[in-house]
Amino acid sequence: MANNNNNNNKNNKASTSTLATKNMTNNSNNKSCITNMAHDQLYSVLLLLPIESILSLSMTCKRFKPLASSEPLWEFLCRRDFGSPSIDAILSSPLDPDHHLSWRTLYQQVSQLGFVNCSKLLSGPASNCDFSLVPIPRASHSLNFVSRCLVLFGGGCEGGRHVDDTWVAYVGNELRRVPRWQKLNSGVPSGRFGHSCVILNKSLVLFGGINDSGIRHNDTWLGLVLHDEMNGINLSWMLLDVGSIAPPPRGAHAGCCVDERKMVIHGGIGLYGLRLSDIWVLDLSDDIRSAAWHEIATQLSPPARSGHTLTCIGGNRMVMFGGRGLGYEVLNDVWLLDIREEYPKWVQLIYDPSNIPKGIPLPRVGHSATLVLGGKILIYGGEDSCRHRKGDFWLLDINAIPSVKADSYLLDSKSLSKMWRRLKAEGLERPNCRSFHRACADDSGRYVYVFGGMVDGTIQPAESTGLGFDGDLFLVELGLQI
């Protein structure tokens, strides 16, 4: 009997142990299973997921579908991925009151932009026009959108002459209306073309440029736009004291604003026509009294160039594209620059030229590259090595560019196709082919203004009679059905 009792005790313990193990396993599964998560917990998880994961999750069961399709979730995603300032600016623009657009539809339309709608707001002046009322045709000027105004400065005009005038046009909230240009002053800053001008904390910062005597500048100017209903528009320019350290004189360089406190410039044409490859940063983090330039050194750097673009894509990251190299060749390489770490670095996105799929932009110089809604770069126009001007629109999708730690990243044809997308240009008054124009976006990133540039057909290097300057102002609207 003793043996029987011992066997029974062992069997009971084994059964109890097995049951306890099953209960622990079930409890563990219940605790880890996503289907048993509380609604608030699951919603918090969705806020952290990329769009692809959210869409996949919505198709797994009936419980997830309404949660992954909720309006509050998609409003958060729109603001997370496209930025609240852009979304608020879109919502503040005039909309059709009978047309309701869901947040998910808005996200889809921004993500899948396929066309732009173009219209001419102002025609260039006729030969008998009063040039005190409208800007003369020009190229290699600057155009910025600040304080709800367009600000135009300088450039080069017919005969190779520089321009020294400043024009403003108040846009306000009526982005499609015809603006009225107002000439503010001339002579300050001095006349130049090929300069750079960016917006830092709602102020303009201008650097460098070339005058019609071929003299390169390296001065730095601060411009403040003031607008009120009583006194109208005013802009004051002030020469910044940056100390004894400054970038070498240059023009046709690229520049952009970083983190709303810094201006970054790269390359350009320096003394004796030498193309440059250096990077300089102007830091205005404290105030204008402490403004100072410093050069950034990197182990790897792009080849020297001019007529290229440098576009900030958020934080301290920038994208450089195209330009003209040392051998006068026209480029179409893409580089990423990150200056947020202790050691700034360039990353080249490499691809095999023989493996470029149809629909990838050809080399160009004198184009524009504007950050627009959705965190993408809108590239327009430019010219090739034969100076054939272009009138095409491209989106360079920042989200498709990988975040890599190496100095270079090899792109296959599939990645290239995701990164580049050609947009169809619609509208009865589309801008014709042009180069060395200027473009800027409004606060929403949905509306892009294009002014001036060099137009007409093919220009031979030694032929000046084919040069044509444009004075039209165009509005390029990203194709959202709202």
QUIGI-V437150 format. One record per residue. RES is the residue in one small letter. SS is DSSP state (H for helix, E for strand, - for the rest). Layout:
# QUIGI-V437150
res/ss
RES/SS
RES/SS
This chain:
# QUIGI-V437150
res/ss
m/-
a/H
n/H
n/H
n/H
n/H
n/H
n/H
n/H
k/H
n/H
n/H
k/H
a/H
s/H
t/H
s/H
t/H
l/H
a/H
t/H
k/H
n/H
m/H
t/H
n/H
n/H
s/H
n/H
n/H
k/H
s/H
c/-
i/H
t/H
n/H
m/-
a/-
h/H
d/H
q/H
l/H
y/H
s/H
v/H
l/H
l/-
l/-
l/-
p/-
i/H
e/H
s/H
i/H
l/H
s/H
l/H
s/H
m/-
t/-
c/-
k/H
r/H
f/H
k/H
p/H
l/H
a/H
s/-
s/-
e/H
p/H
l/H
w/H
e/H
f/H
l/H
c/H
r/H
r/H
d/H
f/H
g/-
s/H
p/H
s/H
i/H
d/H
a/H
i/H
l/H
s/H
s/-
p/-
l/-
d/-
p/-
d/-
h/-
h/-
l/-
s/-
w/H
r/H
t/H
l/H
y/H
q/H
q/H
v/H
s/H
q/-
l/-
g/-
f/E
v/E
n/E
c/E
s/E
k/E
l/E
l/E
s/-
g/-
p/-
a/-
s/-
n/-
c/-
d/-
f/-
s/-
l/-
v/-
p/-
i/-
p/-
r/-
a/E
s/-
h/-
s/E
l/E
n/E
f/E
v/E
s/-
r/-
c/E
l/E
v/E
l/E
f/E
g/-
g/-
g/E
c/E
e/H
g/H
g/H
r/E
h/E
v/-
d/-
d/E
t/E
w/E
v/E
a/E
y/E
v/-
g/-
n/-
e/-
l/-
r/-
r/-
v/-
p/-
r/-
w/E
q/E
k/E
l/E
n/E
s/E
g/-
v/-
p/-
s/-
g/-
r/-
f/E
g/-
h/-
s/E
c/E
v/E
i/E
l/E
n/-
k/-
s/E
l/E
v/E
l/E
f/E
g/E
g/E
i/E
n/-
d/-
s/-
g/-
i/-
r/E
h/E
n/E
d/E
t/E
w/E
l/E
g/E
l/E
v/E
l/E
h/E
d/E
e/-
m/-
n/-
g/E
i/E
n/E
l/E
s/E
w/E
m/E
l/E
l/-
d/-
v/-
g/-
s/-
i/-
a/-
p/-
p/-
p/-
r/E
g/E
a/-
h/-
a/E
g/E
c/E
c/E
v/E
d/-
e/-
r/-
k/E
m/E
v/E
i/E
h/E
g/E
g/E
i/E
g/-
l/H
y/H
g/H
l/-
r/E
l/E
s/E
d/E
i/E
w/E
v/E
l/E
d/E
l/-
s/-
d/-
d/-
i/H
r/H
s/H
a/-
a/E
w/E
h/E
e/E
i/E
a/-
t/-
q/-
l/-
s/-
p/-
p/-
a/-
r/E
s/E
g/-
h/-
t/E
l/E
t/E
c/E
i/-
g/-
g/-
n/-
r/E
m/E
v/E
m/E
f/E
g/E
g/E
r/E
g/E
l/-
g/-
y/-
e/-
v/E
l/E
n/E
d/E
v/E
w/E
l/E
l/E
d/E
i/-
r/-
e/-
e/-
y/-
p/-
k/E
w/E
v/E
q/E
l/E
i/E
y/-
d/-
p/H
s/H
n/H
i/-
p/-
k/-
g/-
i/-
p/-
l/-
p/-
r/-
v/E
g/-
h/-
s/E
a/E
t/E
l/E
v/E
l/-
g/-
g/-
k/E
i/E
l/E
i/E
y/E
g/-
g/-
e/E
d/-
s/-
c/-
r/-
h/-
r/E
k/E
g/-
d/-
f/E
w/E
l/E
l/E
d/E
i/H
n/H
a/H
i/-
p/-
s/-
v/-
k/-
a/-
d/-
s/E
y/E
l/E
l/-
d/-
s/H
k/H
s/H
l/H
s/H
k/H
m/H
w/E
r/E
r/E
l/E
k/E
a/E
e/E
g/-
l/-
e/-
r/-
p/-
n/-
c/-
r/E
s/E
f/-
h/-
r/E
a/E
c/E
a/E
d/-
d/-
s/-
g/-
r/-
y/E
v/E
y/E
v/E
f/E
g/-
g/-
m/E
v/E
d/-
g/-
t/-
i/-
q/-
p/-
a/-
e/-
s/-
t/-
g/-
l/-
g/E
f/E
d/-
g/-
d/-
l/E
f/E
l/E
v/E
e/E
l/E
g/-
l/-
q/-
i/-
